[in-house]
Amino acid sequence: MGMSELQRSIALLFRRKGKNLLTEKEFVFSASMDLRWFSPKDAQRLLDLGVSGGYLEKKNGNIVPTFDTSVVEVPLDYRPGKEIFEHLPKKQQDIFSEIVDSIVRAKAVPKREVVSRVNKKQELLGIDVEPAVLLVAGDYGVPVDCSFIERAASEVLSREFGAR
């Protein structure tokens, strides 16, 4: 399987810092200010896509890659283009966004609040983003379609067992 642009970008960010763990701020700052790849907003998107794509994990407010960044081949003058945001596995982004959006619509709460609750739940329970967003929907009393639960389960399972 070829490395995705997303993995390449993530690998390079961590290798440049010489660390296996960065805070969200360091990650975003590095992709925007240090490397001048993206605007801070797009650097944040890169981070979110890394998480929703299963390449990054949030642990106690830090970001850690879920793969071995040292084996990724990155050209010296590597620069990801904007298209990095288009080639992503759509469905991974979708299930999270769809459920967040349905909570926002049903309860008229800010998206930021919902996402932050999902992140807290993830850290608290040490679980993937999909089950976390399902639990948060439950907290808000927003009914979740069975198909979402099946999709969330298959996402998690494919990451746990398929990605090895």
Secondary structure, DSSP 8 states (H G I E B T S, - for coil): ----HHHHHHHHHHHHHT-S-EEHHHHHHIIIIIS--S-HHHHHHHHHHHHHTTSEEEETTEEEESS-GGGS---TT----GGGGTSS-HHHHHHHHHHHHHHHHHH---HHHHHHHHHHHHHHHT--HHHHHHHHHHHHT----HHHHHHHHHHHHIIIII--
